[in-house]
């Protein structure tokens, strides 16, 4: 049984800046880890079928892009090197009066992982909002 972890946020930035923050390794390194004391390393070939790797200290997550529709949609698989489960993340962006609406859906086959995924993404989106406000 799969479980969807959904988070919706409005970020005070243009849709182009938010999309770039999800696709440019130099920007991803500033926010794409829930632990602010870890400086992640990011490699990303942002195209359908392209791979990404994010190293966060001793942890590595990797996957493949399944949907790439600039500047509105990214979909990618998600798998930690130390786990067998492969999940899927979908990020939908839309322009709203206050900035950009982000709807993130992380679908996992392991319901017990949902609380940790929710917490991790909430922390990362907080960091993303900070990065966008600093720019």
MDAnalysis code that builds the backbone (N, CA, C; Angstrom):
import MDAnalysis as mda
import numpy as np

u = mda.Universe.empty(405, n_residues=135, atom_resindex=np.repeat(np.arange(135), 3), trajectory=True)
u.add_TopologyAttr("name", ["N", "CA", "C"] * 135)
u.add_TopologyAttr("resid", np.arange(1, 136))
u.add_TopologyAttr("resname", ["UNK", "UNK", "UNK", "UNK", "UNK", "UNK", "UNK", "UNK", "UNK", "UNK", "UNK", "UNK", "UNK", "UNK", "UNK", "UNK", "UNK", "UNK", "UNK", "UNK", "UNK", "UNK", "UNK", "UNK", "UNK", "UNK", "UNK", "UNK", "UNK", "UNK", "UNK", "UNK", "UNK", "UNK", "UNK", "UNK", "UNK", "UNK", "UNK", "UNK", "UNK", "UNK", "UNK", "UNK", "UNK", "UNK", "UNK", "UNK", "UNK", "UNK", "UNK", "UNK", "UNK", "UNK", "UNK", "UNK", "UNK", "UNK", "UNK", "UNK", "UNK", "UNK", "UNK", "UNK", "UNK", "UNK", "UNK", "UNK", "UNK", "UNK", "UNK", "UNK", "UNK", "UNK", "UNK", "UNK", "UNK", "UNK", "UNK", "UNK", "UNK", "UNK", "UNK", "UNK", "UNK", "UNK", "UNK", "UNK", "UNK", "UNK", "UNK", "UNK", "UNK", "UNK", "UNK", "UNK", "UNK", "UNK", "UNK", "UNK", "UNK", "UNK", "UNK", "UNK", "UNK", "UNK", "UNK", "UNK", "UNK", "UNK", "UNK", "UNK", "UNK", "UNK", "UNK", "UNK", "UNK", "UNK", "UNK", "UNK", "UNK", "UNK", "UNK", "UNK", "UNK", "UNK", "UNK", "UNK", "UNK", "UNK", "UNK", "UNK", "UNK", "UNK", "UNK"])
u.atoms.positions = np.array([
    [0.837, -1.180, 0.000],
    [0.000, 0.000, 0.000],
    [0.884, 1.245, 0.000],
    [0.653, 2.123, -0.949],
    [1.453, 3.343, -1.004],
    [0.798, 4.446, -0.173],
    [1.634, 5.369, 0.276],
    [1.204, 6.508, 1.069],
    [1.770, 7.766, 0.426],
    [0.931, 8.794, 0.291],
    [1.375, 10.079, -0.227],
    [1.618, 11.047, 0.917],
    [2.816, 11.597, 0.959],
    [3.135, 12.695, 1.863],
    [3.000, 13.953, 1.012],
    [2.091, 14.845, 1.399],
    [1.832, 16.061, 0.615],
    [2.113, 17.302, 1.455],
    [2.784, 18.233, 0.820],
    [3.076, 19.514, 1.458],
    [2.785, 20.605, 0.435],
    [2.080, 21.618, 0.873],
    [1.806, 22.759, 0.010],
    [2.347, 24.015, 0.684],
    [3.073, 24.807, -0.089],
    [3.644, 26.060, 0.413],
    [3.508, 27.131, -0.661],
    [3.450, 28.365, -0.232],
    [3.574, 29.493, -1.145],
    [4.884, 30.189, -0.801],
    [5.749, 30.284, -1.799],
    [7.057, 30.916, -1.618],
    [7.037, 32.288, -2.281],
    [7.647, 33.259, -1.638],
    [7.671, 34.631, -2.151],
    [8.799, 34.781, -3.159],
    [8.584, 34.183, -4.324],
    [9.558, 34.241, -5.413],
    [8.830, 33.898, -6.708],
    [9.423, 34.288, -7.806],
    [8.817, 33.965, -9.095],
    [8.918, 32.463, -9.359],
    [8.051, 31.977, -10.222],
    [8.062, 30.557, -10.562],
    [9.406, 30.154, -11.179],
    [10.001, 31.049, -11.947],
    [11.302, 30.749, -12.544],
    [12.394, 30.566, -11.502],
    [12.408, 31.431, -10.491],
    [13.417, 31.296, -9.423],
    [13.205, 30.029, -8.623],
    [11.940, 29.677, -8.351],
    [11.669, 28.451, -7.590],
    [12.075, 27.236, -8.411],
    [11.735, 27.222, -9.687],
    [12.119, 26.095, -10.546],
    [13.644, 25.965, -10.595],
    [14.330, 27.090, -10.765],
    [15.797, 27.053, -10.792],
    [16.356, 26.488, -9.486],
    [15.729, 26.820, -8.364],
    [16.201, 26.319, -7.066],
    [16.087, 24.804, -6.975],
    [15.158, 24.217, -7.724],
    [14.984, 22.760, -7.752],
    [15.862, 22.074, -8.798],
    [16.451, 22.852, -9.714],
    [17.139, 22.218, -10.839],
    [18.605, 22.598, -10.992],
    [19.063, 23.632, -10.321],
    [20.453, 24.056, -10.456],
    [21.271, 23.560, -9.259],
    [22.256, 22.684, -9.501],
    [23.038, 22.128, -8.394],
    [23.619, 23.178, -7.458],
    [24.071, 24.309, -7.984],
    [24.646, 25.348, -7.131],
    [23.650, 25.927, -6.144],
    [22.385, 25.951, -6.504],
    [21.347, 26.439, -5.591],
    [20.878, 25.296, -4.691],
    [20.740, 24.106, -5.247],
    [20.323, 22.948, -4.450],
    [21.251, 22.714, -3.257],
    [22.537, 22.969, -3.429],
    [23.483, 22.744, -2.327],
    [23.209, 23.659, -1.137],
    [22.459, 24.729, -1.348],
    [22.170, 25.679, -0.271],
    [20.973, 25.267, 0.584],
    [20.138, 24.336, 0.102],
    [18.919, 24.042, 0.866],
    [18.498, 22.575, 0.862],
    [19.040, 21.742, 0.000],
    [18.504, 20.401, -0.226],
    [19.028, 19.374, 0.783],
    [18.991, 19.740, 2.031],
    [19.330, 18.840, 3.132],
    [18.648, 19.399, 4.369],
    [17.926, 18.568, 5.123],
    [17.219, 19.103, 6.280],
    [18.135, 19.558, 7.410],
    [19.389, 19.097, 7.414],
    [20.325, 19.435, 8.477],
    [21.208, 20.598, 8.014],
    [21.039, 21.792, 8.588],
    [21.809, 22.945, 8.121],
    [23.309, 22.856, 8.388],
    [23.748, 21.916, 9.222],
    [25.181, 21.793, 9.476],
    [25.878, 20.924, 8.423],
    [25.108, 20.324, 7.521],
    [25.676, 19.493, 6.456],
    [25.603, 20.269, 5.146],
    [26.716, 20.339, 4.455],
    [26.747, 20.968, 3.140],
    [26.638, 19.872, 2.081],
    [25.464, 19.725, 1.473],
    [25.303, 18.641, 0.510],
    [26.083, 18.895, -0.772],
    [26.382, 17.809, -1.446],
    [26.958, 17.859, -2.789],
    [25.880, 17.349, -3.722],
    [25.671, 18.045, -4.845],
    [24.577, 17.707, -5.748],
    [25.091, 17.587, -7.169],
    [24.691, 16.505, -7.816],
    [24.888, 16.334, -9.253],
    [23.503, 16.100, -9.828],
    [23.154, 16.830, -10.901],
    [21.814, 16.689, -11.456],
    [21.836, 16.900, -12.962],
    [21.343, 15.909, -13.681],
    [21.164, 15.978, -15.123],
    [19.655, 16.085, -15.349],
    [19.152, 17.324, -15.300],
    [17.712, 17.564, -15.255],
    [17.103, 17.440, -16.649],
    [16.723, 16.216, -16.968],
    [15.984, 15.880, -18.184],
    [15.318, 14.537, -17.919],
    [14.267, 14.246, -18.628],
    [13.614, 12.951, -18.441],
    [14.640, 11.855, -18.733],
    [14.817, 10.964, -17.773],
    [15.809, 9.905, -17.886],
    [17.164, 10.283, -17.315],
    [17.353, 11.558, -16.964],
    [18.607, 12.011, -16.371],
    [18.666, 11.624, -14.899],
    [19.863, 11.451, -14.394],
    [20.067, 11.026, -13.006],
    [20.484, 12.195, -12.119],
    [20.251, 12.030, -10.820],
    [20.760, 12.965, -9.838],
    [21.327, 12.172, -8.664],
    [22.272, 12.792, -7.966],
    [22.851, 12.222, -6.750],
    [23.051, 13.371, -5.765],
    [22.573, 13.161, -4.534],
    [22.769, 14.150, -3.477],
    [23.475, 13.443, -2.323],
    [24.648, 13.949, -1.962],
    [25.406, 13.415, -0.842],
    [25.252, 14.373, 0.326],
    [24.710, 13.842, 1.432],
    [24.474, 14.645, 2.639],
    [25.256, 14.005, 3.765],
    [26.487, 14.438, 3.948],
    [27.331, 13.803, 4.952],
    [27.528, 12.344, 4.566],
    [27.177, 11.430, 5.453],
    [27.323, 10.005, 5.187],
    [26.139, 9.375, 4.468],
    [25.167, 10.184, 4.068],
    [23.971, 9.664, 3.404],
    [23.933, 10.089, 1.950],
    [23.469, 9.189, 1.108],
    [23.362, 9.481, -0.314],
    [21.971, 9.093, -0.789],
    [21.311, 10.035, -1.466],
    [20.039, 9.756, -2.122],
    [20.248, 9.978, -3.617],
    [19.633, 9.119, -4.387],
    [19.787, 9.232, -5.835],
    [18.493, 8.852, -6.521],
    [18.401, 9.222, -7.778],
    [17.215, 8.872, -8.529],
    [17.323, 9.304, -9.972],
    [16.184, 9.227, -10.635],
    [16.105, 9.541, -12.064],
    [14.891, 10.440, -12.284],
    [15.066, 11.432, -13.112],
    [13.966, 12.336, -13.445],
    [12.971, 11.617, -14.359],
    [11.707, 11.683, -13.979],
    [10.637, 11.033, -14.745],
    [9.730, 12.043, -15.438],
    [9.705, 13.270, -14.925],
    [8.901, 14.344, -15.513],
    [9.699, 15.640, -15.390],
    [9.844, 16.341, -16.504],
    [10.532, 17.627, -16.497],
    [9.773, 18.543, -17.453],
    [9.039, 19.495, -16.872],
    [8.269, 20.454, -17.664],
    [8.509, 21.855, -17.098],
    [9.622, 22.502, -17.515],
    [9.945, 23.826, -16.983],
    [8.824, 24.824, -17.297],
    [8.534, 25.732, -16.399],
    [8.965, 25.818, -15.007],
    [7.909, 25.285, -14.041],
    [7.105, 24.309, -14.474],
    [5.935, 23.944, -13.673],
    [5.970, 22.576, -13.017],
    [6.824, 21.676, -13.464],
    [6.720, 20.306, -12.961],
    [8.056, 19.584, -12.982],
    [8.338, 18.893, -11.884],
    [9.464, 17.960, -11.791],
    [8.954, 16.692, -11.127],
    [9.323, 15.561, -11.667],
    [9.047, 14.287, -11.029],
    [10.323, 13.470, -11.047],
    [10.585, 12.749, -9.957],
    [11.812, 11.966, -9.901],
    [11.672, 10.836, -8.892],
    [12.427, 9.769, -9.155],
    [12.487, 8.679, -8.194],
    [13.418, 9.091, -7.063],
    [13.284, 8.383, -5.948],
    [14.033, 8.734, -4.725],
    [14.450, 7.436, -4.056],
    [15.747, 7.246, -3.872],
    [16.206, 6.038, -3.187],
    [17.488, 6.327, -2.425],
    [17.446, 6.042, -1.122],
    [18.650, 6.137, -0.297],
    [19.549, 4.962, -0.628],
    [20.856, 5.189, -0.649],
    [21.791, 4.094, -0.932],
    [21.698, 2.972, 0.090],
    [21.308, 3.279, 1.314],
    [21.279, 2.263, 2.367],
    [19.913, 1.561, 2.489],
    [18.980, 1.846, 1.568],
    [17.650, 1.224, 1.630],
    [17.273, 0.620, 0.289],
    [16.375, -0.358, 0.326],
    [15.903, -0.996, -0.898],
    [14.714, -0.279, -1.516],
    [13.943, 0.452, -0.700],
    [12.719, 1.079, -1.181],
    [13.014, 2.226, -2.135],
    [12.330, 2.236, -3.268],
    [12.401, 3.366, -4.192],
    [11.038, 4.039, -4.177],
    [11.033, 5.330, -3.905],
    [9.793, 6.077, -3.871],
    [9.795, 7.107, -5.002],
    [8.762, 7.934, -5.040],
    [8.635, 8.913, -6.126],
    [8.234, 10.265, -5.561],
    [8.848, 11.314, -6.112],
    [8.568, 12.683, -5.694],
    [8.062, 13.451, -6.912],
    [7.021, 14.248, -6.678],
    [6.471, 15.111, -7.735],
    [6.351, 16.515, -7.160],
    [6.906, 17.487, -7.865],
    [6.885, 18.880, -7.440],
    [6.147, 19.679, -8.512],
    [4.993, 20.229, -8.122],
    [4.179, 21.029, -9.038],
    [4.266, 22.483, -8.606],
    [4.567, 23.360, -9.556],
    [4.695, 24.787, -9.288],
    [3.640, 25.550, -10.074],
    [3.056, 26.547, -9.435],
    [2.090, 27.405, -10.126],
    [2.198, 28.814, -9.571],
    [1.957, 29.785, -10.447],
    [2.010, 31.184, -10.046],
    [0.743, 31.551, -9.286],
    [0.917, 32.238, -8.188],
    [-0.187, 32.781, -7.404],
    [0.155, 34.233, -7.077],
    [-0.814, 34.957, -6.577],
    [-0.607, 36.382, -6.312],
    [0.577, 36.635, -5.378],
    [0.754, 35.793, -4.375],
    [1.812, 36.004, -3.377],
    [3.172, 35.448, -3.801],
    [3.252, 34.795, -4.963],
    [4.528, 34.222, -5.398],
    [4.325, 32.941, -6.179],
    [4.849, 31.847, -5.640],
    [4.755, 30.555, -6.308],
    [4.242, 29.503, -5.338],
    [3.210, 28.811, -5.756],
    [2.660, 27.705, -4.964],
    [3.453, 26.450, -5.307],
    [3.934, 25.781, -4.273],
    [4.650, 24.517, -4.419],
    [3.768, 23.426, -3.828],
    [3.476, 22.421, -4.633],
    [2.786, 21.236, -4.127],
    [3.741, 20.067, -4.315],
    [4.246, 19.560, -3.216],
    [5.182, 18.435, -3.224],
    [4.432, 17.192, -2.770],
    [4.544, 16.131, -3.557],
    [3.954, 14.841, -3.191],
    [5.057, 13.797, -3.237],
    [5.318, 13.157, -2.109],
    [6.309, 12.077, -2.028],
    [5.533, 10.790, -1.748],
    [5.535, 9.899, -2.720],
    [4.795, 8.640, -2.612],
    [5.757, 7.529, -2.231],
    [5.457, 6.867, -1.123],
    [6.305, 5.781, -0.641],
    [5.477, 4.506, -0.477],
    [6.128, 3.385, -0.620],
    [5.499, 2.086, -0.387],
    [5.623, 1.670, 1.080],
    [6.337, 2.460, 1.860],
    [6.563, 2.148, 3.265],
    [5.858, 3.180, 4.143],
    [4.626, 2.892, 4.575],
    [3.882, 3.862, 5.385],
    [4.644, 4.330, 6.624],
    [5.483, 3.474, 7.184],
    [6.236, 3.858, 8.376],
    [7.261, 4.956, 8.097],
    [7.600, 5.188, 6.818],
    [8.543, 6.247, 6.455],
    [7.882, 7.620, 6.345],
    [6.553, 7.663, 6.278],
    [5.843, 8.918, 6.023],
    [6.171, 10.025, 7.029],
    [6.170, 9.768, 8.338],
    [6.479, 10.861, 9.275],
    [7.878, 11.458, 9.062],
    [8.858, 10.622, 8.805],
    [10.215, 11.113, 8.564],
    [10.319, 11.899, 7.267],
    [9.620, 11.441, 6.237],
    [9.617, 12.170, 4.975],
    [8.973, 13.545, 5.155],
    [7.852, 13.581, 5.858],
    [7.166, 14.844, 6.099],
    [8.086, 15.816, 6.849],
    [8.707, 15.338, 7.910],
    [9.598, 16.188, 8.693],
    [10.775, 16.685, 7.851],
    [11.394, 15.786, 7.093],
    [12.539, 16.170, 6.271],
    [12.183, 17.201, 5.218],
    [11.081, 16.976, 4.505],
    [10.674, 17.932, 3.473],
    [10.261, 19.268, 4.075],
    [9.589, 19.253, 5.221],
    [9.217, 20.521, 5.869],
    [10.470, 21.338, 6.183],
    [11.484, 20.693, 6.727],
    [12.738, 21.383, 7.043],
    [13.417, 21.903, 5.777],
    [13.433, 21.092, 4.738],
    [14.069, 21.513, 3.490],
    [13.319, 22.681, 2.860],
    [11.993, 22.636, 2.866],
    [11.226, 23.739, 2.282],
    [11.391, 25.026, 3.096],
    [11.563, 24.901, 4.402],
    [11.890, 26.067, 5.216],
    [13.215, 26.679, 4.754],
    [14.189, 25.806, 4.532],
    [15.505, 26.290, 4.064],
    [15.402, 26.908, 2.681],
    [14.592, 26.299, 1.796],
    [14.400, 26.851, 0.457],
    [13.794, 28.254, 0.540],
    [12.793, 28.434, 1.385],
    [12.180, 29.755, 1.542],
    [13.226, 30.772, 1.989],
    [14.109, 30.372, 2.895],
    [15.171, 31.265, 3.340],
    [16.143, 31.621, 2.237],
    [16.515, 30.639, 1.431],
    [17.438, 30.878, 0.312],
    [16.800, 31.847, -0.683],
    [15.532, 31.656, -0.969],
    [14.859, 32.523, -1.944],
    [14.690, 33.934, -1.402],
    [14.503, 34.082, -0.104],
    [14.344, 35.421, 0.466],
    [15.679, 36.154, 0.565],
    [16.787, 35.393, 0.623],
    [18.122, 36.000, 0.705],
    [18.619, 36.499, -0.641],
    [18.078, 35.934, -1.701],
    [18.597, 36.254, -3.045],
    [18.167, 37.610, -3.542],
])
